Amino acid sequence: MLHDILLVVVGLLLGLVIGFFAARTFMQKYLKKNPPINEDMIKALMMQMGRKPNQKQINQMMKAMEKYQ
């Protein structure tokens, strides 16, 4: 009885550790492939919309993006 409970607890802990590292590796690969938005991306986006952004506008957009991340 105690042996069975111990096996379940050890299995759960092992699963949590393996799951954590697998998720961490997946997120690292995802962020390398799809980096978060930066100033150059914002500048390119605004240029595509037909606006010539100045540094103040880019900074405002960066602050707005950081607020939602």
CHARMM-style PDB file with segment names, atoms N, HN, CA, C and O in Angstrom:
ATOM      1  N   MET     1       0.827  -1.197   0.000  1.00  0.00      PROA
ATOM      2  CA  MET     1       0.000   0.000   0.000  1.00  0.00      PROA
ATOM      3  C   MET     1       0.875   1.267   0.000  1.00  0.00      PROA
ATOM      4  O   MET     1       0.717   2.141  -0.852  1.00  0.00      PROA
ATOM      5  N   LEU     2       1.778   1.346   0.948  1.00  0.00      PROA
ATOM      6  HN  LEU     2       1.907   0.636   1.640  1.00  0.00      PROA
ATOM      7  CA  LEU     2       2.668   2.499   1.036  1.00  0.00      PROA
ATOM      8  C   LEU     2       3.592   2.563  -0.181  1.00  0.00      PROA
ATOM      9  O   LEU     2       3.931   3.639  -0.673  1.00  0.00      PROA
ATOM     10  N   HSD     3       3.978   1.406  -0.639  1.00  0.00      PROA
ATOM     11  HN  HSD     3       3.703   0.532  -0.240  1.00  0.00      PROA
ATOM     12  CA  HSD     3       4.841   1.318  -1.823  1.00  0.00      PROA
ATOM     13  C   HSD     3       4.144   1.897  -3.045  1.00  0.00      PROA
ATOM     14  O   HSD     3       4.770   2.600  -3.838  1.00  0.00      PROA
ATOM     15  N   ASP     4       2.851   1.608  -3.207  1.00  0.00      PROA
ATOM     16  HN  ASP     4       2.343   1.037  -2.563  1.00  0.00      PROA
ATOM     17  CA  ASP     4       2.087   2.116  -4.352  1.00  0.00      PROA
ATOM     18  C   ASP     4       1.949   3.640  -4.303  1.00  0.00      PROA
ATOM     19  O   ASP     4       2.087   4.315  -5.323  1.00  0.00      PROA
ATOM     20  N   ILE     5       1.679   4.170  -3.126  1.00  0.00      PROA
ATOM     21  HN  ILE     5       1.567   3.622  -2.297  1.00  0.00      PROA
ATOM     22  CA  ILE     5       1.535   5.622  -2.971  1.00  0.00      PROA
ATOM     23  C   ILE     5       2.858   6.305  -3.269  1.00  0.00      PROA
ATOM     24  O   ILE     5       2.890   7.349  -3.920  1.00  0.00      PROA
ATOM     25  N   LEU     6       3.944   5.719  -2.797  1.00  0.00      PROA
ATOM     26  HN  LEU     6       3.918   4.870  -2.269  1.00  0.00      PROA
ATOM     27  CA  LEU     6       5.271   6.275  -3.039  1.00  0.00      PROA
ATOM     28  C   LEU     6       5.592   6.284  -4.535  1.00  0.00      PROA
ATOM     29  O   LEU     6       6.169   7.249  -5.035  1.00  0.00      PROA
ATOM     30  N   LEU     7       5.230   5.236  -5.241  1.00  0.00      PROA
ATOM     31  HN  LEU     7       4.761   4.452  -4.834  1.00  0.00      PROA
ATOM     32  CA  LEU     7       5.454   5.182  -6.691  1.00  0.00      PROA
ATOM     33  C   LEU     7       4.659   6.261  -7.422  1.00  0.00      PROA
ATOM     34  O   LEU     7       5.166   6.870  -8.364  1.00  0.00      PROA
ATOM     35  N   VAL     8       3.426   6.499  -7.001  1.00  0.00      PROA
ATOM     36  HN  VAL     8       3.015   6.003  -6.236  1.00  0.00      PROA
ATOM     37  CA  VAL     8       2.598   7.534  -7.620  1.00  0.00      PROA
ATOM     38  C   VAL     8       3.203   8.912  -7.381  1.00  0.00      PROA
ATOM     39  O   VAL     8       3.286   9.714  -8.310  1.00  0.00      PROA
ATOM     40  N   VAL     9       3.621   9.197  -6.173  1.00  0.00      PROA
ATOM     41  HN  VAL     9       3.554   8.544  -5.418  1.00  0.00      PROA
ATOM     42  CA  VAL     9       4.208  10.489  -5.840  1.00  0.00      PROA
ATOM     43  C   VAL     9       5.510  10.702  -6.619  1.00  0.00      PROA
ATOM     44  O   VAL     9       5.735  11.783  -7.163  1.00  0.00      PROA
ATOM     45  N   VAL    10       6.362   9.681  -6.673  1.00  0.00      PROA
ATOM     46  HN  VAL    10       6.179   8.803  -6.231  1.00  0.00      PROA
ATOM     47  CA  VAL    10       7.614   9.796  -7.416  1.00  0.00      PROA
ATOM     48  C   VAL    10       7.318   9.987  -8.902  1.00  0.00      PROA
ATOM     49  O   VAL    10       7.990  10.776  -9.566  1.00  0.00      PROA
ATOM     50  N   GLY    11       6.337   9.286  -9.424  1.00  0.00      PROA
ATOM     51  HN  GLY    11       5.791   8.645  -8.885  1.00  0.00      PROA
ATOM     52  CA  GLY    11       5.954   9.435 -10.829  1.00  0.00      PROA
ATOM     53  C   GLY    11       5.454  10.833 -11.133  1.00  0.00      PROA
ATOM     54  O   GLY    11       5.796  11.404 -12.169  1.00  0.00      PROA
ATOM     55  N   LEU    12       4.643  11.395 -10.237  1.00  0.00      PROA
ATOM     56  HN  LEU    12       4.365  10.932  -9.395  1.00  0.00      PROA
ATOM     57  CA  LEU    12       4.150  12.758 -10.424  1.00  0.00      PROA
ATOM     58  C   LEU    12       5.289  13.777 -10.394  1.00  0.00      PROA
ATOM     59  O   LEU    12       5.338  14.682 -11.227  1.00  0.00      PROA
ATOM     60  N   LEU    13       6.181  13.632  -9.457  1.00  0.00      PROA
ATOM     61  HN  LEU    13       6.141  12.897  -8.781  1.00  0.00      PROA
ATOM     62  CA  LEU    13       7.314  14.564  -9.364  1.00  0.00      PROA
ATOM     63  C   LEU    13       8.209  14.456 -10.596  1.00  0.00      PROA
ATOM     64  O   LEU    13       8.658  15.469 -11.131  1.00  0.00      PROA
ATOM     65  N   LEU    14       8.464  13.247 -11.038  1.00  0.00      PROA
ATOM     66  HN  LEU    14       8.099  12.423 -10.604  1.00  0.00      PROA
ATOM     67  CA  LEU    14       9.276  13.045 -12.230  1.00  0.00      PROA
ATOM     68  C   LEU    14       8.595  13.649 -13.460  1.00  0.00      PROA
ATOM     69  O   LEU    14       9.256  14.264 -14.298  1.00  0.00      PROA
ATOM     70  N   GLY    15       7.294  13.478 -13.568  1.00  0.00      PROA
ATOM     71  HN  GLY    15       6.757  12.978 -12.888  1.00  0.00      PROA
ATOM     72  CA  GLY    15       6.538  14.061 -14.676  1.00  0.00      PROA
ATOM     73  C   GLY    15       6.568  15.579 -14.658  1.00  0.00      PROA
ATOM     74  O   GLY    15       6.671  16.211 -15.710  1.00  0.00      PROA
ATOM     75  N   LEU    16       6.479  16.168 -13.477  1.00  0.00      PROA
ATOM     76  HN  LEU    16       6.395  15.655 -12.623  1.00  0.00      PROA
ATOM     77  CA  LEU    16       6.541  17.625 -13.360  1.00  0.00      PROA
ATOM     78  C   LEU    16       7.905  18.156 -13.796  1.00  0.00      PROA
ATOM     79  O   LEU    16       7.982  19.159 -14.504  1.00  0.00      PROA
ATOM     80  N   VAL    17       8.965  17.499 -13.382  1.00  0.00      PROA
ATOM     81  HN  VAL    17       8.903  16.684 -12.806  1.00  0.00      PROA
ATOM     82  CA  VAL    17      10.310  17.947 -13.735  1.00  0.00      PROA
ATOM     83  C   VAL    17      10.532  17.818 -15.236  1.00  0.00      PROA
ATOM     84  O   VAL    17      11.030  18.747 -15.873  1.00  0.00      PROA
ATOM     85  N   ILE    18      10.168  16.681 -15.801  1.00  0.00      PROA
ATOM     86  HN  ILE    18       9.764  15.926 -15.284  1.00  0.00      PROA
ATOM     87  CA  ILE    18      10.338  16.483 -17.245  1.00  0.00      PROA
ATOM     88  C   ILE    18       9.472  17.461 -18.022  1.00  0.00      PROA
ATOM     89  O   ILE    18       9.925  18.020 -19.021  1.00  0.00      PROA
ATOM     90  N   GLY    19       8.248  17.679 -17.591  1.00  0.00      PROA
ATOM     91  HN  GLY    19       7.879  17.225 -16.779  1.00  0.00      PROA
ATOM     92  CA  GLY    19       7.350  18.628 -18.252  1.00  0.00      PROA
ATOM     93  C   GLY    19       7.874  20.049 -18.207  1.00  0.00      PROA
ATOM     94  O   GLY    19       7.772  20.784 -19.189  1.00  0.00      PROA
ATOM     95  N   PHE    20       8.431  20.438 -17.075  1.00  0.00      PROA
ATOM     96  HN  PHE    20       8.514  19.841 -16.277  1.00  0.00      PROA
ATOM     97  CA  PHE    20       8.990  21.784 -16.947  1.00  0.00      PROA
ATOM     98  C   PHE    20      10.113  22.003 -17.949  1.00  0.00      PROA
ATOM     99  O   PHE    20      10.123  23.008 -18.660  1.00  0.00      PROA
ATOM    100  N   PHE    21      11.058  21.072 -18.011  1.00  0.00      PROA
ATOM    101  HN  PHE    21      11.050  20.256 -17.433  1.00  0.00      PROA
ATOM    102  CA  PHE    21      12.194  21.246 -18.912  1.00  0.00      PROA
ATOM    103  C   PHE    21      11.778  21.144 -20.377  1.00  0.00      PROA
ATOM    104  O   PHE    21      12.344  21.831 -21.227  1.00  0.00      PROA
ATOM    105  N   ALA    22      10.805  20.302 -20.682  1.00  0.00      PROA
ATOM    106  HN  ALA    22      10.345  19.743 -19.992  1.00  0.00      PROA
ATOM    107  CA  ALA    22      10.324  20.202 -22.062  1.00  0.00      PROA
ATOM    108  C   ALA    22       9.645  21.511 -22.474  1.00  0.00      PROA
ATOM    109  O   ALA    22       9.874  22.002 -23.580  1.00  0.00      PROA
ATOM    110  N   ALA    23       8.820  22.074 -21.604  1.00  0.00      PROA
ATOM    111  HN  ALA    23       8.634  21.675 -20.706  1.00  0.00      PROA
ATOM    112  CA  ALA    23       8.143  23.340 -21.908  1.00  0.00      PROA
ATOM    113  C   ALA    23       9.155  24.471 -22.031  1.00  0.00      PROA
ATOM    114  O   ALA    23       9.013  25.340 -22.891  1.00  0.00      PROA
ATOM    115  N   ARG    24      10.166  24.469 -21.186  1.00  0.00      PROA
ATOM    116  HN  ARG    24      10.281  23.763 -20.486  1.00  0.00      PROA
ATOM    117  CA  ARG    24      11.202  25.504 -21.232  1.00  0.00      PROA
ATOM    118  C   ARG    24      11.968  25.443 -22.553  1.00  0.00      PROA
ATOM    119  O   ARG    24      12.220  26.474 -23.177  1.00  0.00      PROA
ATOM    120  N   THR    25      12.332  24.245 -22.971  1.00  0.00      PROA
ATOM    121  HN  THR    25      12.128  23.408 -22.464  1.00  0.00      PROA
ATOM    122  CA  THR    25      13.044  24.075 -24.237  1.00  0.00      PROA
ATOM    123  C   THR    25      12.181  24.513 -25.409  1.00  0.00      PROA
ATOM    124  O   THR    25      12.660  25.182 -26.325  1.00  0.00      PROA
ATOM    125  N   PHE    26      10.903  24.135 -25.381  1.00  0.00      PROA
ATOM    126  HN  PHE    26      10.513  23.592 -24.637  1.00  0.00      PROA
ATOM    127  CA  PHE    26       9.980  24.522 -26.451  1.00  0.00      PROA
ATOM    128  C   PHE    26       9.860  26.043 -26.541  1.00  0.00      PROA
ATOM    129  O   PHE    26       9.898  26.596 -27.640  1.00  0.00      PROA
ATOM    130  N   MET    27       9.718  26.724 -25.409  1.00  0.00      PROA
ATOM    131  HN  MET    27       9.688  26.274 -24.516  1.00  0.00      PROA
ATOM    132  CA  MET    27       9.568  28.177 -25.413  1.00  0.00      PROA
ATOM    133  C   MET    27      10.856  28.863 -25.881  1.00  0.00      PROA
ATOM    134  O   MET    27      10.790  29.873 -26.581  1.00  0.00      PROA
ATOM    135  N   GLN    28      12.002  28.342 -25.513  1.00  0.00      PROA
ATOM    136  HN  GLN    28      12.055  27.521 -24.944  1.00  0.00      PROA
ATOM    137  CA  GLN    28      13.258  28.932 -25.976  1.00  0.00      PROA
ATOM    138  C   GLN    28      13.377  28.826 -27.491  1.00  0.00      PROA
ATOM    139  O   GLN    28      13.788  29.783 -28.148  1.00  0.00      PROA
ATOM    140  N   LYS    29      13.024  27.677 -28.049  1.00  0.00      PROA
ATOM    141  HN  LYS    29      12.690  26.900 -27.516  1.00  0.00      PROA
ATOM    142  CA  LYS    29      13.066  27.508 -29.504  1.00  0.00      PROA
ATOM    143  C   LYS    29      12.055  28.427 -30.176  1.00  0.00      PROA
ATOM    144  O   LYS    29      12.349  29.022 -31.213  1.00  0.00      PROA
ATOM    145  N   TYR    30      10.867  28.547 -29.592  1.00  0.00      PROA
ATOM    146  HN  TYR    30      10.628  28.064 -28.750  1.00  0.00      PROA
ATOM    147  CA  TYR    30       9.818  29.401 -30.165  1.00  0.00      PROA
ATOM    148  C   TYR    30      10.253  30.864 -30.180  1.00  0.00      PROA
ATOM    149  O   TYR    30      10.046  31.562 -31.173  1.00  0.00      PROA
ATOM    150  N   LEU    31      10.849  31.328 -29.097  1.00  0.00      PROA
ATOM    151  HN  LEU    31      11.017  30.761 -28.291  1.00  0.00      PROA
ATOM    152  CA  LEU    31      11.276  32.731 -29.025  1.00  0.00      PROA
ATOM    153  C   LEU    31      12.447  33.018 -29.949  1.00  0.00      PROA
ATOM    154  O   LEU    31      12.589  34.142 -30.432  1.00  0.00      PROA
ATOM    155  N   LYS    32      13.291  32.019 -30.205  1.00  0.00      PROA
ATOM    156  HN  LYS    32      13.175  31.106 -29.813  1.00  0.00      PROA
ATOM    157  CA  LYS    32      14.364  32.214 -31.188  1.00  0.00      PROA
ATOM    158  C   LYS    32      13.779  32.329 -32.588  1.00  0.00      PROA
ATOM    159  O   LYS    32      14.230  33.146 -33.391  1.00  0.00      PROA
ATOM    160  N   LYS    33      12.785  31.517 -32.874  1.00  0.00      PROA
ATOM    161  HN  LYS    33      12.419  30.853 -32.222  1.00  0.00      PROA
ATOM    162  CA  LYS    33      12.171  31.511 -34.197  1.00  0.00      PROA
ATOM    163  C   LYS    33      11.276  32.730 -34.398  1.00  0.00      PROA
ATOM    164  O   LYS    33      11.249  33.297 -35.490  1.00  0.00      PROA
ATOM    165  N   ASN    34      10.554  33.138 -33.381  1.00  0.00      PROA
ATOM    166  HN  ASN    34      10.575  32.678 -32.493  1.00  0.00      PROA
ATOM    167  CA  ASN    34       9.628  34.271 -33.430  1.00  0.00      PROA
ATOM    168  C   ASN    34       9.969  35.250 -32.318  1.00  0.00      PROA
ATOM    169  O   ASN    34       9.334  35.232 -31.264  1.00  0.00      PROA
ATOM    170  N   PRO    35      10.964  36.107 -32.538  1.00  0.00      PROA
ATOM    171  CA  PRO    35      11.373  37.016 -31.463  1.00  0.00      PROA
ATOM    172  C   PRO    35      10.274  38.032 -31.141  1.00  0.00      PROA
ATOM    173  O   PRO    35       9.463  38.371 -32.003  1.00  0.00      PROA
ATOM    174  N   PRO    36      10.253  38.511 -29.907  1.00  0.00      PROA
ATOM    175  CA  PRO    36       9.275  39.531 -29.546  1.00  0.00      PROA
ATOM    176  C   PRO    36       9.504  40.804 -30.353  1.00  0.00      PROA
ATOM    177  O   PRO    36      10.577  41.005 -30.923  1.00  0.00      PROA
ATOM    178  N   ILE    37       8.505  41.647 -30.394  1.00  0.00      PROA
ATOM    179  HN  ILE    37       7.633  41.484 -29.931  1.00  0.00      PROA
ATOM    180  CA  ILE    37       8.553  42.856 -31.224  1.00  0.00      PROA
ATOM    181  C   ILE    37       9.619  43.818 -30.699  1.00  0.00      PROA
ATOM    182  O   ILE    37       9.815  43.945 -29.491  1.00  0.00      PROA
ATOM    183  N   ASN    38      10.300  44.490 -31.623  1.00  0.00      PROA
ATOM    184  HN  ASN    38      10.140  44.387 -32.605  1.00  0.00      PROA
ATOM    185  CA  ASN    38      11.315  45.467 -31.236  1.00  0.00      PROA
ATOM    186  C   ASN    38      11.067  46.770 -31.995  1.00  0.00      PROA
ATOM    187  O   ASN    38      10.109  46.877 -32.761  1.00  0.00      PROA
ATOM    188  N   GLU    39      11.929  47.751 -31.781  1.00  0.00      PROA
ATOM    189  HN  GLU    39      12.708  47.664 -31.159  1.00  0.00      PROA
ATOM    190  CA  GLU    39      11.733  49.081 -32.369  1.00  0.00      PROA
ATOM    191  C   GLU    39      11.759  49.045 -33.891  1.00  0.00      PROA
ATOM    192  O   GLU    39      10.999  49.760 -34.545  1.00  0.00      PROA
ATOM    193  N   ASP    40      12.625  48.222 -34.451  1.00  0.00      PROA
ATOM    194  HN  ASP    40      13.242  47.641 -33.920  1.00  0.00      PROA
ATOM    195  CA  ASP    40      12.705  48.141 -35.919  1.00  0.00      PROA
ATOM    196  C   ASP    40      11.404  47.612 -36.518  1.00  0.00      PROA
ATOM    197  O   ASP    40      10.961  48.076 -37.569  1.00  0.00      PROA
ATOM    198  N   MET    41      10.799  46.640 -35.841  1.00  0.00      PROA
ATOM    199  HN  MET    41      11.159  46.263 -34.987  1.00  0.00      PROA
ATOM    200  CA  MET    41       9.534  46.088 -36.334  1.00  0.00      PROA
ATOM    201  C   MET    41       8.418  47.138 -36.285  1.00  0.00      PROA
ATOM    202  O   MET    41       7.610  47.246 -37.207  1.00  0.00      PROA
ATOM    203  N   ILE    42       8.391  47.901 -35.204  1.00  0.00      PROA
ATOM    204  HN  ILE    42       9.048  47.814 -34.455  1.00  0.00      PROA
ATOM    205  CA  ILE    42       7.375  48.953 -35.082  1.00  0.00      PROA
ATOM    206  C   ILE    42       7.581  50.002 -36.168  1.00  0.00      PROA
ATOM    207  O   ILE    42       6.623  50.465 -36.788  1.00  0.00      PROA
ATOM    208  N   LYS    43       8.841  50.370 -36.392  1.00  0.00      PROA
ATOM    209  HN  LYS    43       9.619  49.994 -35.888  1.00  0.00      PROA
ATOM    210  CA  LYS    43       9.149  51.369 -37.417  1.00  0.00      PROA
ATOM    211  C   LYS    43       8.711  50.867 -38.799  1.00  0.00      PROA
ATOM    212  O   LYS    43       8.108  51.618 -39.566  1.00  0.00      PROA
ATOM    213  N   ALA    44       9.010  49.612 -39.117  1.00  0.00      PROA
ATOM    214  HN  ALA    44       9.500  49.002 -38.494  1.00  0.00      PROA
ATOM    215  CA  ALA    44       8.622  49.039 -40.406  1.00  0.00      PROA
ATOM    216  C   ALA    44       7.101  48.979 -40.543  1.00  0.00      PROA
ATOM    217  O   ALA    44       6.558  49.251 -41.613  1.00  0.00      PROA
ATOM    218  N   LEU    45       6.428  48.628 -39.471  1.00  0.00      PROA
ATOM    219  HN  LEU    45       6.869  48.407 -38.601  1.00  0.00      PROA
ATOM    220  CA  LEU    45       4.962  48.552 -39.505  1.00  0.00      PROA
ATOM    221  C   LEU    45       4.351  49.925 -39.773  1.00  0.00      PROA
ATOM    222  O   LEU    45       3.429  50.048 -40.579  1.00  0.00      PROA
ATOM    223  N   MET    46       4.855  50.944 -39.109  1.00  0.00      PROA
ATOM    224  HN  MET    46       5.604  50.844 -38.454  1.00  0.00      PROA
ATOM    225  CA  MET    46       4.319  52.292 -39.313  1.00  0.00      PROA
ATOM    226  C   MET    46       4.645  52.809 -40.715  1.00  0.00      PROA
ATOM    227  O   MET    46       3.841  53.520 -41.317  1.00  0.00      PROA
ATOM    228  N   MET    47       5.820  52.455 -41.231  1.00  0.00      PROA
ATOM    229  HN  MET    47       6.473  51.878 -40.742  1.00  0.00      PROA
ATOM    230  CA  MET    47       6.180  52.863 -42.594  1.00  0.00      PROA
ATOM    231  C   MET    47       5.250  52.186 -43.617  1.00  0.00      PROA
ATOM    232  O   MET    47       4.879  52.801 -44.616  1.00  0.00      PROA
ATOM    233  N   GLN    48       4.880  50.936 -43.369  1.00  0.00      PROA
ATOM    234  HN  GLN    48       5.181  50.437 -42.557  1.00  0.00      PROA
ATOM    235  CA  GLN    48       3.959  50.235 -44.268  1.00  0.00      PROA
ATOM    236  C   GLN    48       2.582  50.870 -44.249  1.00  0.00      PROA
ATOM    237  O   GLN    48       1.856  50.832 -45.243  1.00  0.00      PROA
ATOM    238  N   MET    49       2.225  51.457 -43.108  1.00  0.00      PROA
ATOM    239  HN  MET    49       2.815  51.487 -42.301  1.00  0.00      PROA
ATOM    240  CA  MET    49       0.926  52.120 -43.012  1.00  0.00      PROA
ATOM    241  C   MET    49       0.980  53.529 -43.588  1.00  0.00      PROA
ATOM    242  O   MET    49      -0.029  54.233 -43.579  1.00  0.00      PROA
ATOM    243  N   GLY    50       2.128  53.952 -44.084  1.00  0.00      PROA
ATOM    244  HN  GLY    50       2.948  53.380 -44.091  1.00  0.00      PROA
ATOM    245  CA  GLY    50       2.239  55.253 -44.719  1.00  0.00      PROA
ATOM    246  C   GLY    50       2.596  56.380 -43.781  1.00  0.00      PROA
ATOM    247  O   GLY    50       2.372  57.546 -44.106  1.00  0.00      PROA
ATOM    248  N   ARG    51       3.144  56.062 -42.630  1.00  0.00      PROA
ATOM    249  HN  ARG    51       3.326  55.115 -42.366  1.00  0.00      PROA
ATOM    250  CA  ARG    51       3.538  57.098 -41.669  1.00  0.00      PROA
ATOM    251  C   ARG    51       5.036  57.047 -41.473  1.00  0.00      PROA
ATOM    252  O   ARG    51       5.636  55.972 -41.465  1.00  0.00      PROA
ATOM    253  N   LYS    52       5.636  58.208 -41.316  1.00  0.00      PROA
ATOM    254  HN  LYS    52       5.149  59.081 -41.323  1.00  0.00      PROA
ATOM    255  CA  LYS    52       7.058  58.295 -40.997  1.00  0.00      PROA
ATOM    256  C   LYS    52       7.165  58.546 -39.499  1.00  0.00      PROA
ATOM    257  O   LYS    52       6.997  59.679 -39.047  1.00  0.00      PROA
ATOM    258  N   PRO    53       7.441  57.505 -38.728  1.00  0.00      PROA
ATOM    259  CA  PRO    53       7.439  57.670 -37.264  1.00  0.00      PROA
ATOM    260  C   PRO    53       8.696  58.375 -36.764  1.00  0.00      PROA
ATOM    261  O   PRO    53       9.782  58.209 -37.321  1.00  0.00      PROA
ATOM    262  N   ASN    54       8.530  59.158 -35.714  1.00  0.00      PROA
ATOM    263  HN  ASN    54       7.648  59.293 -35.262  1.00  0.00      PROA
ATOM    264  CA  ASN    54       9.702  59.725 -35.055  1.00  0.00      PROA
ATOM    265  C   ASN    54       9.991  58.885 -33.807  1.00  0.00      PROA
ATOM    266  O   ASN    54       9.208  58.000 -33.460  1.00  0.00      PROA
ATOM    267  N   GLN    55      11.097  59.156 -33.141  1.00  0.00      PROA
ATOM    268  HN  GLN    55      11.733  59.875 -33.422  1.00  0.00      PROA
ATOM    269  CA  GLN    55      11.521  58.322 -32.012  1.00  0.00      PROA
ATOM    270  C   GLN    55      10.514  58.366 -30.866  1.00  0.00      PROA
ATOM    271  O   GLN    55      10.338  57.372 -30.162  1.00  0.00      PROA
ATOM    272  N   LYS    56       9.861  59.494 -30.673  1.00  0.00      PROA
ATOM    273  HN  LYS    56      10.005  60.302 -31.245  1.00  0.00      PROA
ATOM    274  CA  LYS    56       8.875  59.616 -29.598  1.00  0.00      PROA
ATOM    275  C   LYS    56       7.708  58.661 -29.837  1.00  0.00      PROA
ATOM    276  O   LYS    56       7.249  58.002 -28.904  1.00  0.00      PROA
ATOM    277  N   GLN    57       7.228  58.580 -31.068  1.00  0.00      PROA
ATOM    278  HN  GLN    57       7.601  59.115 -31.826  1.00  0.00      PROA
ATOM    279  CA  GLN    57       6.124  57.673 -31.387  1.00  0.00      PROA
ATOM    280  C   GLN    57       6.544  56.213 -31.210  1.00  0.00      PROA
ATOM    281  O   GLN    57       5.767  55.391 -30.723  1.00  0.00      PROA
ATOM    282  N   ILE    58       7.760  55.903 -31.602  1.00  0.00      PROA
ATOM    283  HN  ILE    58       8.391  56.570 -31.997  1.00  0.00      PROA
ATOM    284  CA  ILE    58       8.249  54.530 -31.447  1.00  0.00      PROA
ATOM    285  C   ILE    58       8.338  54.177 -29.965  1.00  0.00      PROA
ATOM    286  O   ILE    58       7.951  53.079 -29.565  1.00  0.00      PROA
ATOM    287  N   ASN    59       8.847  55.102 -29.148  1.00  0.00      PROA
ATOM    288  HN  ASN    59       9.162  55.994 -29.473  1.00  0.00      PROA
ATOM    289  CA  ASN    59       8.933  54.858 -27.704  1.00  0.00      PROA
ATOM    290  C   ASN    59       7.557  54.657 -27.088  1.00  0.00      PROA
ATOM    291  O   ASN    59       7.386  53.797 -26.223  1.00  0.00      PROA
ATOM    292  N   GLN    60       6.567  55.443 -27.526  1.00  0.00      PROA
ATOM    293  HN  GLN    60       6.706  56.141 -28.229  1.00  0.00      PROA
ATOM    294  CA  GLN    60       5.202  55.285 -27.016  1.00  0.00      PROA
ATOM    295  C   GLN    60       4.654  53.909 -27.370  1.00  0.00      PROA
ATOM    296  O   GLN    60       4.013  53.263 -26.541  1.00  0.00      PROA
ATOM    297  N   MET    61       4.901  53.460 -28.593  1.00  0.00      PROA
ATOM    298  HN  MET    61       5.422  53.985 -29.266  1.00  0.00      PROA
ATOM    299  CA  MET    61       4.431  52.148 -29.006  1.00  0.00      PROA
ATOM    300  C   MET    61       5.124  51.042 -28.219  1.00  0.00      PROA
ATOM    301  O   MET    61       4.485  50.056 -27.850  1.00  0.00      PROA
ATOM    302  N   MET    62       6.408  51.188 -27.959  1.00  0.00      PROA
ATOM    303  HN  MET    62       6.927  51.989 -28.258  1.00  0.00      PROA
ATOM    304  CA  MET    62       7.145  50.185 -27.179  1.00  0.00      PROA
ATOM    305  C   MET    62       6.595  50.088 -25.755  1.00  0.00      PROA
ATOM    306  O   MET    62       6.442  48.992 -25.217  1.00  0.00      PROA
ATOM    307  N   LYS    63       6.303  51.222 -25.160  1.00  0.00      PROA
ATOM    308  HN  LYS    63       6.428  52.113 -25.597  1.00  0.00      PROA
ATOM    309  CA  LYS    63       5.728  51.221 -23.813  1.00  0.00      PROA
ATOM    310  C   LYS    63       4.361  50.569 -23.801  1.00  0.00      PROA
ATOM    311  O   LYS    63       4.030  49.828 -22.875  1.00  0.00      PROA
ATOM    312  N   ALA    64       3.554  50.843 -24.836  1.00  0.00      PROA
ATOM    313  HN  ALA    64       3.823  51.445 -25.589  1.00  0.00      PROA
ATOM    314  CA  ALA    64       2.238  50.223 -24.923  1.00  0.00      PROA
ATOM    315  C   ALA    64       2.349  48.710 -25.093  1.00  0.00      PROA
ATOM    316  O   ALA    64       1.570  47.961 -24.504  1.00  0.00      PROA
ATOM    317  N   MET    65       3.314  48.257 -25.895  1.00  0.00      PROA
ATOM    318  HN  MET    65       3.947  48.865 -26.373  1.00  0.00      PROA
ATOM    319  CA  MET    65       3.503  46.820 -26.095  1.00  0.00      PROA
ATOM    320  C   MET    65       3.979  46.142 -24.812  1.00  0.00      PROA
ATOM    321  O   MET    65       3.512  45.053 -24.478  1.00  0.00      PROA
ATOM    322  N   GLU    66       4.907  46.780 -24.088  1.00  0.00      PROA
ATOM    323  HN  GLU    66       5.286  47.665 -24.359  1.00  0.00      PROA
ATOM    324  CA  GLU    66       5.412  46.193 -22.844  1.00  0.00      PROA
ATOM    325  C   GLU    66       4.327  46.100 -21.794  1.00  0.00      PROA
ATOM    326  O   GLU    66       4.345  45.206 -20.948  1.00  0.00      PROA
ATOM    327  N   LYS    67       3.386  47.020 -21.846  1.00  0.00      PROA
ATOM    328  HN  LYS    67       3.371  47.747 -22.533  1.00  0.00      PROA
ATOM    329  CA  LYS    67       2.281  47.023 -20.885  1.00  0.00      PROA
ATOM    330  C   LYS    67       1.425  45.766 -21.025  1.00  0.00      PROA
ATOM    331  O   LYS    67       0.895  45.261 -20.036  1.00  0.00      PROA
ATOM    332  N   TYR    68       1.291  45.262 -22.251  1.00  0.00      PROA
ATOM    333  HN  TYR    68       1.722  45.672 -23.055  1.00  0.00      PROA
ATOM    334  CA  TYR    68       0.427  44.104 -22.493  1.00  0.00      PROA
ATOM    335  C   TYR    68       1.174  42.780 -22.504  1.00  0.00      PROA
ATOM    336  O   TYR    68       0.561  41.734 -22.714  1.00  0.00      PROA
ATOM    337  N   GLN    69       2.476  42.801 -22.284  1.00  0.00      PROA
ATOM    338  HN  GLN    69       2.974  43.651 -22.113  1.00  0.00      PROA
ATOM    339  CA  GLN    69       3.223  41.535 -22.273  1.00  0.00      PROA
ATOM    340  C   GLN    69       3.414  41.026 -20.885  1.00  0.00      PROA
ATOM    341  OT1 GLN    69       4.021  39.973 -20.691  1.00  0.00      PROA
TER     342      GLN     69
END
